[in-house]
Amino acid sequence: MVAFTNTVAYLGLEARAVEVQCQVAPGLPKDGSHYDLPIALALLAAMGVTDVEQLVD
């Protein structure tokens, strides 16, 4: 299952919308910690631990 959540990325004073997609599958680890919280939320939704509807705007 793939879960989606939204966050923002700051570029100076400007904020840009970012969609985070998370799939429970083996693969390469990511680099950096910029999107750890939205990835964790999407992972919990993909695993069925939290309600997906709570992550929708």
PyMOL commands that set and color helices and strands:
alter all, ss='L'
color gray80, all
select helices_A, chain A and resi 36-46+52-55
alter helices_A, ss='H'
color red, helices_A
select strands_A, chain A and resi 2-11+14-23
alter strands_A, ss='S'
color yellow, strands_A
deselect
rebuild
show_as cartoon
